[in-house]
Amino acid sequence: MKKNHRLNVFVFLLLFGIGVSSIGDFIYLVALNVFILKQTESALAVAGIWVAGRIASLIVSPWAGSISDRLSYRKQLIVIELIRGILVGMIPIASNTYITYTILFFLGAFGFFFNNAFLPYLTSLIPEEWRKIVNSLSSFLRYGAFLIGPAAAGFLMEVGNLSLAFWVDTVSFIISGVGFMLLPETSNHYRESTIILESVKKRKWIKIVKEDWRMVISFLRSRILFSTLYLLNTFIMILALLVDSQEVVFAKDALQLGDSGYSLMVFSAGMGFVAGSLILTFIAKHIGTKWLIGIGRFLSALGYLIYALAPNFYWALGGLIILGLFGAMASIGFTTYIQNQVPLSMMGRINNVIGFFQQGLSIVFILAGGFLVSEYGIRTLMVCTTILMFILSIILTGMILTEKRNSLFKDEIK
């Protein structure tokens, strides 16, 4: 009984940190767009906000996992949150755009390290039978922040100024870091800080990274089915990112919507994700992981397709709600699947090897999407992309729901 009470407290503290940090992320994102636009009066400079973070991810992803898998996950989360708070607080006093982009680069890099440490820490802290519920609550808080954060940012900029929004965001990161301080260390992870320090002194760091890559590639080759599912899901997410990156163009050019119509579309998709995550907090324990992924991925892709083919605003709205509801299901299911299948000591490195190619392909696809829109039109791009996504989701769902694949899903409920 005492053990369960302690675990409840730890779960609360963990989710509190996630919720506060996520709201801060979206306050920062809205304020940053306005700040850069005022500072430069350039739409291209605003687009650079997205590029800076992805460039940072590309640079750190090949080797970040080699560090995050060898250090205390909890201590990494604490340090990263505090550093991110300091960096965000520096943005309003940045004297020029180059300094701002430098700060954004480091924010992107530390954000990548945060994601690397968070999933292994969550996995090591939470018992297997609780994971789907906690993942659902985590997803609910993250997507809820997507709705609350921008509204909070607008309010803060209205009653104060841009700097106030950044200061509040700084406080949110510090609160999150303090929350992680109250959580326990977990015993089942590597603590090889001495190895890292020695390798830096002896200039053997590159050798360690190469060995880590070989180990990850060997693991992926030995688990062909797992690797195929992982890569299929990753490619579907890249296609979804391409569609999302052209959402405002599609709303205005294909559906002839104004700013309010576009905002409502974004809000509806966010509400779908929030509702899906909330529903799953009550029923996830009674649904097998393979059904969460298979049905969730298939129906979310169907929602994307309905959205792309939509002749009017209401059809688009319906498609977005469907993709939100079932996209949350697929995301929670796949997170649980990774937790149950990947060795804890390798999570960061596996994420980095695949994430490196994912980030690179994301940049290529987003740039290619902009070119294809100018050549063939937004509707053609959206329809072709979502059809491909739908086909891949059928393949993924078929692989997962085939009876002989059951051994891949430890918590499967028949």
N, C-alpha and C positions, 0 to 999 in steps of 0.2 A: 504493500500500500504506500509506504514511504517512498519507495523507488518510483512508483507511478506519479506521485505528487511532484517529485523532483523533476521527472521527465516533462511533466506538464509545464512547470516553471521554465525549463530550458526551451521548450517549444515556443512558449509565449515570448521569451526574450529574443529568440532567433527571428520569429515572425515580426516582432516589433521593430527590430533593426532593419529587416527587409522593407517593411512598410514605410518607415520614416525615410530611409535612403531612396526608395523608389519615387516617393512624392518629390523629394529634393531633386532627383534626376530630371523630372519633367518641368519643375519650376525653372531649373537651370537652362533646360533646352529652349523653352519659350523666351526667357529673358535674354539668352545668348543670341538668338536670331534677331531680336529687336536691337540689341546692343551693336552687333556687327553691321546691321543695315544702317543704323544711325552714324556709326563710326566711318563707314566707307561709302554709303549710298550706292552700293553695288550688289546686284542680284548674284553675280558670279562669286563675290566674296562670301555671301551667305551660303551658297552651295559648297564652298570650301570647308564649311563647318563639318559636313559629312565626310569629306575626303580626308581631312586631317586625322580623324579617329581611325579610319580604315587603313591609312598608311601606317599609323602607329601599330595597329594590330598585325599588319603584314610584317613589320620589322621585328616585333617581339615574339610573335607566335612560334617561330621555329625553335626557340630556346626557352621560352617562359615556363613550359611544363617541367623542364629539367630542374628549375628552381622550386616551383610551387609544390612539386611532389616530394621534395626533400626537406622542406621546412614546416614548422607548425602552421597548420591551416588557420587556427584561431588567431595566432599572432599576426599572420599576414593580413587577415581581414581587419583587425584593429588598426594596424599601421596604414594600410591602404585607405581606409575610411578617413583617418585623420589627415593624411596627406592630400586626399581629394578635397577635403574641406578647406584646407589652406590654399590650394590651387584655385578653387572656385572663388575664394575671397580676394584673390589677387587680380581677377579679371576686371573689376570696375576701375582699378587704379592703373591698369596697363596703359602705358603712354602711347603706344601705337599698335597697329594691326599685327605686325610681325611678332610682337611679344604675346599678343592674344593667341595667335595660332600656335606659338611654342607651348603655351599653357594648355591649349586644346590637345596638342600632340601628347603631352605627358598625361593628361586626363584620360585619353584614349588608351594609352599603354597601361596605366594603373587599373583602368576599368577591365581590361583584358585579364590582368593578374587576379583581380577580384573574382571574376567568373571562374577562373581556374581553381581558386582555393575554396569557393563557396560550395560547389556541388560535392566534392570529397568530404568537406567538413559536415555538411548536412547528412551525407550518407553514413558517416562514422558515428554521428551523434544520435540519429533516429533509428530505432529498430525496424527491421524489414517490414513487419506487419503494419507499421504506421506510415510508411513512406508515401503511399498514394494520397492519403489524407493530408499530410503535411505539404506535399507537392501541390495539392489542390488549393490549400490555404495560401501558400506562397504565390501561386499563379493569380489567385483572387486579389491579393494585395498589390501585386505588380500591375495588373490590368486596371484595378481600381485607381491606382496612382495615375494611370494614363488619363483618367477622367478628372480626378481631383487636382493634379499638379498644374495643368494649364489654367484652370479656373483660379487657383490660388495665385499663380503668377500674374494673371490679369488684375486681380484684386490688389496685390502688392504694388504693382506698377501704377495703379490708379490712385491709391491712397498715399503712396510715397514716390519712389523713383526706381529706376533700374537697379541702382546699387542695393536698395532694400531687398529686392528679390534675391540677389546674389548672397547677401549677408544671411538671409533666412536659410538659403540652401547650405551655406557653410555650417550653420548651426545644426541642420538636419544630419549632415555627414558626421559631425562630432558626436551627436546623440547616438547615432548608429554605432560608431566606434566604441563608445562607452558601454552600449548594450552588449557588444561582443566581448568586452572585458569581463562581464558578469557571467559569461558562459564558461563551461569547463574545458580543459584540454582533453583531447581524445587520444587514446593510447595506440590505436591501430593505424598509424601513418608513419612515414619515414621522418626521422629527425636527423638529417645528415648535413647540418650546417657546416660541420668541420670539414667534410669532404669538399663542399663548395668553396670554402675559404682556401683550402690547400690547393685545389685545382686552379684557382685564380692566381695564387702565388707562384705556382709552378707552370703556369700558362698551359694547362692541360684542359681548359674548359671546353674548347672546340672538340677535343677527343671524346669527352663525356657526352656532349650533345649528339655527336655522330653515333655513339653507342646506344644512346636512348632512341634515336630514330630507327636504328637497325632492330632494336628490341620491339618497338611498336609495330614496325612493318612485319616482323616475324609473327607477332601476335595476331595481326589482322589477316595474314596469309593462312594461319592455322585455324582461323574462325571465319571461313569464307562466307557462310550464310549470314553471320552477324555483320560482317563487313559490308556485304551487299545491301542489307537492310539499312545500315547506318548511312551508306553513301546515297542510296535512293532517297531516303528522308532528307539528307542534306541538299541534294539537287532540287527536290521539291521546294524546300525552303528558299533556295536561291531564286527559283522562278517566282515564288510568292513575293520576294523582295523586289524583283523587277516590276511586277504588277503594282505593288504598293508605291514604288517610286514614281509611277506615272498616273497615280490616282487623281491628282488635282487636274492634270491635263484631260483625262478621260471625263471627269465630272463637268468641266467647262466646255470642252469641244464636242464630245460625243453625246452627252446628256443635256447640254445647254443649261447648266445650273449656275447660279450665282454663288457668292461666298457662303451665304447662309445654308444653301442646299448642300454644298460640299462639306461644311462643318457638321451638318446633321448626319451625313453619310459616315464620316469619321467617328462621330459619337455613337452611331448605331453599331458599327463594328466593335468599338470598345465595349459597349454594353453587352454585346453577344459574348465576348471573351469573359467579362466579369460574371455574367449569368451562368455560363458554362462552368467556370471554375467554382462558383458558389454551389451549384447543384452537385458537382462531383465531390465536394467536401462531405456530403451526406451519403452518397451512394458509391463512391469509388471503391470502398473496401469490398463491395459485393459484386464488382465487375472485374473480370480477368484483364490483365494488362494487354493481352493480344487483341481483345475487343476494343479497348480504349484506343489503341493505335490504329487498328484496321478500319473500324467503322468511323472513327474520328477523322483519320486522314482522307478516307474516301468521300465523306460528306462535306468536309471543309473544302476539298477540291471541287466538288459539285457546286458549292456556294460560290466559289470563285468563277466558275463557268457561267452560272446564272447571272452573276454580276457583269461579266464581260459581254454577254449576249443581251443584256437588259435593254429593252426598247425605250424605257422611261425610268423616272426617278424611283417609282415604287418597286419595280422589279429589282433594280439595283440595291435598294434598301433591304429587300427580302434576302437577296444573295449574300449581302454583307452580314446580316444577322445569323444566317446559317453558317457561314464560314467562321464567324466569331464563336458561336456555340460549340461547334465540333472541332474547330482549331484548338480551342482550349483543351478538349478531351485528348486530341492527338498529342499535344505538347506534354501534358501531364503523363500520359501513358508512355511516351518515349523517354522522358526523364527517368521514370521508374525503371524502365527496361535497361537503360544504361547503368543505373545504380545496382541492378541485380546481376548484370552480366560482366561488367568491367572491373578488374581488380582495383581496389581502392588506391593502391600505390602507383597505378599507371594512368589514372583518370586524366590528370593534367596533361600528360604527354600525348595520350591518344587524342584528346581534344585539340591539342596544338597541331599535330601532324595533319589531321583532317581540316582543322580550322584554318590552317595556312592556305590550303587550296581553296577552301570555301571563301575566304576573304578576297583572294585573287580573282576567282571566278565572279564574285559579286560585283567587283569594280568593272570587270570586262562586260558583264551582262547589262549593268546599269548604263554604261557608256554606249554599248551597242543598241540598247533600247531607245536611247535618245536619237540615235542616227536612224533607226528603222521607223520611228514615228514620223520623222521628217520626210522619209522616202515613201512609206506605204500608208501612213495614217495611224492614229491612235487605236481605232477600233480593230484594225487588222492585227496589230501587235497584241492587244489584250486577248482577242479570241484565240489566236494561234498559241500564245503562251499558256493560257488556261486549259486549252485542249491537251497540250503536251503534259501539263501538270496532272490533269485528270487521268490520262493514260498511265502515267507513272504511279499514280495513287492506286489504280486498279491492280497493277502488277504487285505493288507493295502489299496491298490488302490480301491479294491471292496468296502470296508467299506466307504471310503471317497466319492466315486462317486455315491453311492446309493442316490437316490433323497431325501429320508426321513432324510438324514443326513445334509441337507442344513442348518438347524438351527445352526450347529456348526461353520459356516463360515459367519461372519458378513458382509464381503464385497463381497460376491459372485456375480459374473456377470453371468447371465443365458446364 
